[in-house]
Amino acid sequence: MAALSAYVKSYAEFEMQYGTTAVPTDPALSDAALRSALAQLSNKPVTDQTLAEAKSILGVGTDSGKIAEVRDALEKKSEASAPSQSDTVTAD
């Protein structure tokens, strides 16, 4: 489960930085990396059909799915921890 969670979080962070239409070139975000994470989770080989279904559920390359949910949560967490302009004190 850890490998799949790490894949999803990394993909979400990539989308936060580069947008949802960017195509990742990092091998850690590749189909092979996802296939490996799924194989670790299921302890069996991952078929092309299973990979396609997982990509659909996760929302790889789309603006919806589990990756989008994680991305949204990370963005909200980032916004909550960043001080707003009205919270900053300036010296005059």
PAKOLPA-602188 format. One record per residue: residue number from 1; residue in one letter; chain; x, y, z of N, C-alpha, C in turn. Coordinates in Angstrom, 2 decimals. Layout:
BEGIN
{resi:NUM; resn:A; chain:A; neast:X; nnorth:Y; nup:Z; caeast:X; canorth:Y; caup:Z; ceast:X; cnorth:Y; cup:Z}
...
***
This chain:
BEGIN
{resi:1; resn:M; chain:A; neast:0.82; nnorth:-1.20; nup:0.00; caeast:0.00; canorth:0.00; caup:0.00; ceast:0.86; cnorth:1.25; cup:0.00}
{resi:2; resn:A; chain:A; neast:2.02; nnorth:1.16; nup:0.64; caeast:2.90; canorth:2.33; caup:0.75; ceast:3.36; cnorth:2.81; cup:-0.62}
{resi:3; resn:A; chain:A; neast:3.68; nnorth:1.87; nup:-1.51; caeast:4.17; canorth:2.25; caup:-2.84; ceast:3.08; cnorth:2.97; cup:-3.64}
{resi:4; resn:L; chain:A; neast:1.85; nnorth:2.48; nup:-3.55; caeast:0.75; canorth:3.11; caup:-4.27; ceast:0.44; cnorth:4.48; cup:-3.68}
{resi:5; resn:S; chain:A; neast:0.45; nnorth:4.58; nup:-2.37; caeast:0.22; canorth:5.88; caup:-1.72; ceast:1.28; cnorth:6.89; cup:-2.12}
{resi:6; resn:A; chain:A; neast:2.53; nnorth:6.44; nup:-2.16; caeast:3.63; canorth:7.33; caup:-2.54; ceast:3.47; cnorth:7.78; cup:-4.00}
{resi:7; resn:Y; chain:A; neast:3.05; nnorth:6.87; nup:-4.87; caeast:2.82; canorth:7.21; caup:-6.28; ceast:1.74; cnorth:8.30; cup:-6.39}
{resi:8; resn:V; chain:A; neast:0.63; nnorth:8.08; nup:-5.71; caeast:-0.50; canorth:9.02; caup:-5.78; ceast:-0.08; cnorth:10.39; cup:-5.24}
{resi:9; resn:K; chain:A; neast:0.60; nnorth:10.41; nup:-4.10; caeast:1.02; canorth:11.69; caup:-3.52; ceast:2.02; cnorth:12.40; cup:-4.43}
{resi:10; resn:S; chain:A; neast:2.97; nnorth:11.66; nup:-4.96; caeast:3.97; canorth:12.26; caup:-5.87; ceast:3.30; cnorth:12.82; cup:-7.12}
{resi:11; resn:Y; chain:A; neast:2.35; nnorth:12.08; nup:-7.67; caeast:1.65; canorth:12.55; caup:-8.87; ceast:0.85; cnorth:13.82; cup:-8.55}
{resi:12; resn:A; chain:A; neast:0.21; nnorth:13.83; nup:-7.39; caeast:-0.57; canorth:15.01; caup:-6.98; ceast:0.34; cnorth:16.22; cup:-6.80}
{resi:13; resn:E; chain:A; neast:1.50; nnorth:16.02; nup:-6.20; caeast:2.45; canorth:17.12; caup:-6.03; ceast:2.97; cnorth:17.61; cup:-7.37}
{resi:14; resn:F; chain:A; neast:3.20; nnorth:16.69; nup:-8.31; caeast:3.61; canorth:17.06; caup:-9.66; ceast:2.55; cnorth:17.96; cup:-10.30}
{resi:15; resn:E; chain:A; neast:1.29; nnorth:17.55; nup:-10.19; caeast:0.19; canorth:18.34; caup:-10.77; ceast:0.06; cnorth:19.70; cup:-10.10}
{resi:16; resn:M; chain:A; neast:0.33; nnorth:19.77; nup:-8.81; caeast:0.29; canorth:21.07; caup:-8.13; ceast:1.34; cnorth:22.01; cup:-8.70}
{resi:17; resn:Q; chain:A; neast:2.50; nnorth:21.46; nup:-9.01; caeast:3.60; canorth:22.29; caup:-9.50; ceast:3.47; cnorth:22.63; cup:-10.98}
{resi:18; resn:Y; chain:A; neast:3.05; nnorth:21.66; nup:-11.79; caeast:3.08; canorth:21.84; caup:-13.25; ceast:1.70; cnorth:21.90; cup:-13.91}
{resi:19; resn:G; chain:A; neast:0.64; nnorth:21.65; nup:-13.17; caeast:-0.70; canorth:21.65; caup:-13.74; ceast:-1.14; cnorth:20.26; cup:-14.15}
{resi:20; resn:T; chain:A; neast:-2.43; nnorth:20.12; nup:-14.37; caeast:-2.99; canorth:18.80; caup:-14.65; ceast:-2.79; cnorth:18.36; cup:-16.10}
{resi:21; resn:T; chain:A; neast:-2.42; nnorth:19.27; nup:-16.96; caeast:-2.24; canorth:18.90; caup:-18.37; ceast:-0.79; cnorth:18.54; cup:-18.70}
{resi:22; resn:A; chain:A; neast:0.12; nnorth:18.77; nup:-17.77; caeast:1.53; canorth:18.45; caup:-18.00; ceast:1.73; cnorth:16.93; cup:-17.97}
{resi:23; resn:V; chain:A; neast:2.63; nnorth:16.46; nup:-18.80; caeast:2.94; canorth:15.04; caup:-18.86; ceast:4.25; cnorth:14.80; cup:-18.10}
{resi:24; resn:P; chain:A; neast:4.20; nnorth:13.99; nup:-17.05; caeast:5.42; canorth:13.77; caup:-16.27; ceast:6.45; cnorth:12.95; cup:-17.03}
{resi:25; resn:T; chain:A; neast:7.70; nnorth:13.32; nup:-16.88; caeast:8.78; canorth:12.56; caup:-17.49; ceast:9.59; cnorth:11.81; cup:-16.44}
{resi:26; resn:D; chain:A; neast:9.28; nnorth:12.04; nup:-15.19; caeast:9.95; canorth:11.36; caup:-14.08; ceast:9.57; cnorth:9.87; cup:-14.09}
{resi:27; resn:P; chain:A; neast:10.54; nnorth:8.98; nup:-14.11; caeast:10.24; canorth:7.55; caup:-14.10; ceast:9.40; cnorth:7.12; cup:-12.89}
{resi:28; resn:A; chain:A; neast:9.48; nnorth:7.85; nup:-11.80; caeast:8.70; canorth:7.52; caup:-10.61; ceast:7.20; cnorth:7.74; cup:-10.83}
{resi:29; resn:L; chain:A; neast:6.84; nnorth:8.46; nup:-11.89; caeast:5.43; canorth:8.73; caup:-12.20; ceast:4.99; cnorth:8.02; cup:-13.48}
{resi:30; resn:S; chain:A; neast:5.75; nnorth:7.07; nup:-13.92; caeast:5.48; canorth:6.36; caup:-15.17; ceast:4.48; cnorth:5.23; cup:-14.97}
{resi:31; resn:D; chain:A; neast:4.02; nnorth:4.68; nup:-16.10; caeast:3.15; canorth:3.51; caup:-16.05; ceast:3.86; cnorth:2.34; cup:-15.38}
{resi:32; resn:A; chain:A; neast:5.16; nnorth:2.21; nup:-15.65; caeast:5.93; canorth:1.12; caup:-15.04; ceast:5.96; cnorth:1.25; cup:-13.52}
{resi:33; resn:A; chain:A; neast:6.08; nnorth:2.48; nup:-13.03; caeast:6.08; canorth:2.71; caup:-11.58; ceast:4.72; cnorth:2.37; cup:-10.98}
{resi:34; resn:L; chain:A; neast:3.65; nnorth:2.76; nup:-11.66; caeast:2.31; canorth:2.44; caup:-11.18; ceast:2.10; cnorth:0.93; cup:-11.22}
{resi:35; resn:R; chain:A; neast:2.51; nnorth:0.30; nup:-12.29; caeast:2.37; canorth:-1.16; caup:-12.41; ceast:3.12; cnorth:-1.85; cup:-11.26}
{resi:36; resn:S; chain:A; neast:4.30; nnorth:-1.38; nup:-10.94; caeast:5.09; canorth:-1.95; caup:-9.86; ceast:4.39; cnorth:-1.76; cup:-8.52}
{resi:37; resn:A; chain:A; neast:3.85; nnorth:-0.57; nup:-8.28; caeast:3.14; canorth:-0.30; caup:-7.02; ceast:1.91; cnorth:-1.20; cup:-6.88}
{resi:38; resn:L; chain:A; neast:1.20; nnorth:-1.38; nup:-7.98; caeast:0.02; canorth:-2.25; caup:-7.95; ceast:0.41; cnorth:-3.71; cup:-7.72}
{resi:39; resn:A; chain:A; neast:1.50; nnorth:-4.13; nup:-8.33; caeast:1.98; canorth:-5.50; caup:-8.15; ceast:2.39; cnorth:-5.75; cup:-6.70}
{resi:40; resn:Q; chain:A; neast:3.03; nnorth:-4.76; nup:-6.08; caeast:3.41; canorth:-4.88; caup:-4.67; ceast:2.18; cnorth:-5.00; cup:-3.79}
{resi:41; resn:L; chain:A; neast:1.14; nnorth:-4.28; nup:-4.15; caeast:-0.09; canorth:-4.30; caup:-3.36; ceast:-0.84; cnorth:-5.62; cup:-3.51}
{resi:42; resn:S; chain:A; neast:-0.89; nnorth:-6.14; nup:-4.73; caeast:-1.68; canorth:-7.34; caup:-5.01; ceast:-0.89; cnorth:-8.64; cup:-4.94}
{resi:43; resn:N; chain:A; neast:0.43; nnorth:-8.53; nup:-4.92; caeast:1.31; canorth:-9.71; caup:-4.92; ceast:1.10; cnorth:-10.62; cup:-6.13}
{resi:44; resn:K; chain:A; neast:0.75; nnorth:-10.00; nup:-7.26; caeast:0.62; canorth:-10.76; caup:-8.51; ceast:0.87; cnorth:-9.82; cup:-9.68}
{resi:45; resn:P; chain:A; neast:1.14; nnorth:-10.38; nup:-10.85; caeast:1.38; canorth:-9.52; caup:-12.03; ceast:0.16; cnorth:-8.66; cup:-12.35}
{resi:46; resn:V; chain:A; neast:0.42; nnorth:-7.49; nup:-12.90; caeast:-0.64; canorth:-6.54; caup:-13.24; ceast:-0.84; cnorth:-6.56; cup:-14.75}
{resi:47; resn:T; chain:A; neast:-2.06; nnorth:-6.86; nup:-15.17; caeast:-2.38; canorth:-6.90; caup:-16.60; ceast:-2.56; cnorth:-5.49; cup:-17.13}
{resi:48; resn:D; chain:A; neast:-2.54; nnorth:-5.35; nup:-18.44; caeast:-2.78; canorth:-4.05; caup:-19.05; ceast:-4.17; cnorth:-3.53; cup:-18.70}
{resi:49; resn:Q; chain:A; neast:-5.14; nnorth:-4.45; nup:-18.63; caeast:-6.51; canorth:-4.05; caup:-18.27; ceast:-6.57; cnorth:-3.52; cup:-16.84}
{resi:50; resn:T; chain:A; neast:-5.87; nnorth:-4.19; nup:-15.93; caeast:-5.83; canorth:-3.74; caup:-14.54; ceast:-5.15; cnorth:-2.38; cup:-14.43}
{resi:51; resn:L; chain:A; neast:-4.06; nnorth:-2.21; nup:-15.17; caeast:-3.35; canorth:-0.93; caup:-15.17; ceast:-4.27; cnorth:0.18; cup:-15.68}
{resi:52; resn:A; chain:A; neast:-4.98; nnorth:-0.07; nup:-16.76; caeast:-5.90; canorth:0.93; caup:-17.32; ceast:-7.01; cnorth:1.28; cup:-16.33}
{resi:53; resn:E; chain:A; neast:-7.53; nnorth:0.27; nup:-15.65; caeast:-8.58; canorth:0.51; caup:-14.66; ceast:-8.05; cnorth:1.34; cup:-13.49}
{resi:54; resn:A; chain:A; neast:-6.85; nnorth:1.01; nup:-13.04; caeast:-6.24; canorth:1.77; caup:-11.94; ceast:-6.01; cnorth:3.22; cup:-12.36}
{resi:55; resn:K; chain:A; neast:-5.50; nnorth:3.43; nup:-13.57; caeast:-5.27; canorth:4.80; caup:-14.06; ceast:-6.57; cnorth:5.58; cup:-14.12}
{resi:56; resn:S; chain:A; neast:-7.65; nnorth:4.91; nup:-14.49; caeast:-8.96; canorth:5.57; caup:-14.55; ceast:-9.44; cnorth:5.95; cup:-13.15}
{resi:57; resn:I; chain:A; neast:-9.32; nnorth:5.04; nup:-12.21; caeast:-9.75; canorth:5.31; caup:-10.83; ceast:-8.90; cnorth:6.41; cup:-10.20}
{resi:58; resn:L; chain:A; neast:-7.60; nnorth:6.33; nup:-10.42; caeast:-6.70; canorth:7.32; caup:-9.85; ceast:-6.81; cnorth:8.67; cup:-10.55}
{resi:59; resn:G; chain:A; neast:-7.20; nnorth:8.66; nup:-11.81; caeast:-7.30; canorth:9.90; caup:-12.57; ceast:-5.97; cnorth:10.35; cup:-13.13}
{resi:60; resn:V; chain:A; neast:-5.14; nnorth:9.40; nup:-13.52; caeast:-3.84; canorth:9.74; caup:-14.11; ceast:-4.07; cnorth:10.52; cup:-15.40}
{resi:61; resn:G; chain:A; neast:-3.54; nnorth:11.73; nup:-15.47; caeast:-3.67; canorth:12.55; caup:-16.66; ceast:-5.01; cnorth:13.24; cup:-16.81}
{resi:62; resn:T; chain:A; neast:-5.82; nnorth:13.23; nup:-15.76; caeast:-7.12; canorth:13.90; caup:-15.81; ceast:-7.24; cnorth:14.86; cup:-14.64}
{resi:63; resn:D; chain:A; neast:-8.34; nnorth:15.56; nup:-14.58; caeast:-8.58; canorth:16.51; caup:-13.50; ceast:-9.59; cnorth:15.94; cup:-12.49}
{resi:64; resn:S; chain:A; neast:-9.72; nnorth:14.63; nup:-12.47; caeast:-10.63; canorth:13.99; caup:-11.52; ceast:-10.01; cnorth:12.68; cup:-11.06}
{resi:65; resn:G; chain:A; neast:-10.58; nnorth:12.10; nup:-10.03; caeast:-10.06; canorth:10.84; caup:-9.51; ceast:-9.36; cnorth:11.02; cup:-8.18}
{resi:66; resn:K; chain:A; neast:-8.77; nnorth:9.95; nup:-7.71; caeast:-8.13; canorth:9.96; caup:-6.40; ceast:-6.93; cnorth:10.91; cup:-6.35}
{resi:67; resn:I; chain:A; neast:-6.18; nnorth:10.99; nup:-7.43; caeast:-5.03; canorth:11.92; caup:-7.45; ceast:-5.52; cnorth:13.35; cup:-7.28}
{resi:68; resn:A; chain:A; neast:-6.62; nnorth:13.70; nup:-7.94; caeast:-7.19; canorth:15.05; caup:-7.81; ceast:-7.65; cnorth:15.31; cup:-6.37}
{resi:69; resn:E; chain:A; neast:-8.21; nnorth:14.29; nup:-5.73; caeast:-8.64; canorth:14.45; caup:-4.34; ceast:-7.44; cnorth:14.72; cup:-3.44}
{resi:70; resn:V; chain:A; neast:-6.36; nnorth:13.99; nup:-3.65; caeast:-5.15; canorth:14.20; caup:-2.85; ceast:-4.56; cnorth:15.57; cup:-3.15}
{resi:71; resn:R; chain:A; neast:-4.52; nnorth:15.95; nup:-4.42; caeast:-4.00; canorth:17.26; caup:-4.81; ceast:-4.80; cnorth:18.37; cup:-4.13}
{resi:72; resn:D; chain:A; neast:-6.12; nnorth:18.25; nup:-4.16; caeast:-6.97; canorth:19.27; caup:-3.53; ceast:-6.71; cnorth:19.35; cup:-2.03}
{resi:73; resn:A; chain:A; neast:-6.55; nnorth:18.19; nup:-1.39; caeast:-6.28; canorth:18.17; caup:0.06; ceast:-4.92; cnorth:18.80; cup:0.36}
{resi:74; resn:L; chain:A; neast:-3.92; nnorth:18.50; nup:-0.46; caeast:-2.60; canorth:19.09; caup:-0.26; ceast:-2.64; cnorth:20.61; cup:-0.47}
{resi:75; resn:E; chain:A; neast:-3.41; nnorth:21.06; nup:-1.47; caeast:-3.52; canorth:22.50; caup:-1.71; ceast:-4.20; cnorth:23.19; cup:-0.53}
{resi:76; resn:K; chain:A; neast:-5.25; nnorth:22.58; nup:0.01; caeast:-5.94; canorth:23.17; caup:1.16; ceast:-5.02; cnorth:23.21; cup:2.37}
{resi:77; resn:K; chain:A; neast:-4.26; nnorth:22.15; nup:2.58; caeast:-3.32; canorth:22.11; caup:3.69; ceast:-2.24; cnorth:23.18; cup:3.53}
{resi:78; resn:S; chain:A; neast:-1.77; nnorth:23.36; nup:2.30; caeast:-0.76; canorth:24.37; caup:2.01; ceast:-1.31; cnorth:25.77; cup:2.25}
{resi:79; resn:E; chain:A; neast:-2.53; nnorth:26.00; nup:1.83; caeast:-3.16; canorth:27.31; caup:2.02; ceast:-3.38; cnorth:27.60; cup:3.50}
{resi:80; resn:A; chain:A; neast:-3.74; nnorth:26.58; nup:4.26; caeast:-4.01; canorth:26.77; caup:5.69; ceast:-2.73; cnorth:27.06; cup:6.46}
{resi:81; resn:S; chain:A; neast:-1.62; nnorth:26.50; nup:5.99; caeast:-0.37; canorth:26.71; caup:6.73; ceast:0.38; cnorth:27.97; cup:6.28}
{resi:82; resn:A; chain:A; neast:0.02; nnorth:28.52; nup:5.14; caeast:0.67; canorth:29.74; caup:4.65; ceast:0.01; cnorth:30.95; cup:5.29}
{resi:83; resn:P; chain:A; neast:0.80; nnorth:31.88; nup:5.81; caeast:0.18; canorth:33.08; caup:6.40; ceast:-0.44; cnorth:33.96; cup:5.31}
{resi:84; resn:S; chain:A; neast:-1.59; nnorth:34.48; nup:5.61; caeast:-2.23; canorth:35.37; caup:4.65; ceast:-1.58; cnorth:36.74; cup:4.74}
{resi:85; resn:Q; chain:A; neast:-1.82; nnorth:37.58; nup:3.76; caeast:-1.22; canorth:38.91; caup:3.75; ceast:-1.70; cnorth:39.75; cup:4.93}
{resi:86; resn:S; chain:A; neast:-2.93; nnorth:39.52; nup:5.37; caeast:-3.46; canorth:40.30; caup:6.48; ceast:-2.85; cnorth:39.84; cup:7.81}
{resi:87; resn:D; chain:A; neast:-2.25; nnorth:38.62; nup:7.84; caeast:-1.62; canorth:38.12; caup:9.05; ceast:-0.19; cnorth:38.58; cup:9.20}
{resi:88; resn:T; chain:A; neast:0.40; nnorth:39.07; nup:8.14; caeast:1.80; canorth:39.48; caup:8.21; ceast:1.91; cnorth:40.87; cup:8.78}
{resi:89; resn:V; chain:A; neast:2.94; nnorth:41.09; nup:9.57; caeast:3.17; canorth:42.39; caup:10.18; ceast:4.28; cnorth:43.07; cup:9.42}
{resi:90; resn:T; chain:A; neast:4.05; nnorth:44.31; nup:9.08; caeast:5.08; canorth:45.07; caup:8.37; ceast:5.58; cnorth:46.20; cup:9.25}
{resi:91; resn:A; chain:A; neast:6.83; nnorth:46.48; nup:9.14; caeast:7.42; canorth:47.59; caup:9.90; ceast:7.35; cnorth:48.83; cup:9.03}
{resi:92; resn:D; chain:A; neast:6.82; nnorth:49.88; nup:9.59; caeast:6.70; canorth:51.14; caup:8.83; ceast:7.77; cnorth:52.10; cup:9.20}
***
